[in-house]
């Protein structure tokens, strides 16, 4: 897979100009969704490096992460005269960077693309690491390919207009990165005022957080081994997210934060994660993310959802757990009783 450059930008015009010049291209296209068209395109459209670029817009939110949207992007590229040497610039949250990355990776067997993530979640997770795709037949990211963007440009000025829920959603992935990285990063995250964030400090934390992900995906781009570390909190998290979809949909990061509660509990009982650090992290999550209302009647559904997670092999639920902060244990499993106990802890802990 091609190498991916992650650039922390303070001067978007200059950084993007350099990234575009580094890709030999004939035509330039920008992909946005209806939200980033309104909120972010005005910031970039006037940049000299985007002069003459054609804009493609798709519907916003995960409900538009569909084959129909991919087809729309392919059609607009075709109508606009895109060739094998065209460059696509995806500007938006994870939906846009995932879907745009897929459309670029498959159009004429693959054209280059650059990601400009505009949400905290996509800055620290989705836009980095080459996972592209879309939802299919009700399954999230069911169709996709691994293919890196040429560059990912992180400009935290976009965070100025992000609401608190979306900051918290991205922050859950940063918490995950802190837990799999080291105590210092975890402690910084625990002590940061995430509800009234100092954006300058947050910008530095974003850079450190992305570096954790980048180190891991460089070592294991296609998730054969250590990349599974990034699934911490996600086996239970995806189950919460899918259950919420049937009731009251929640932002991805909230479900991950709740998943971290259950999976840190499993880490404490199975792989020796220190109880004091588990309780401290759980308190932080409860304080900022609240709780999804579940009862023990939901346990079989949640277990069923975990059993169908696409990370599993032969139907055995695959967890990433921790022996301590930074002590990653991939390919762990748990019994039904242990999982139910973790859900009890989630409800009562
Ligand atoms: N979001 C986890 C990964 O990129 O592997």
Boltz pocket constraint, residues with backbone or C-beta under 6 A from the ligand:
constraints:
  - pocket:
      binder: B
      contacts: [[A, 125], [A, 126], [A, 128], [A, 129], [A, 131], [A, 227], [A, 230], [A, 231]]
      max_distance: 6.0
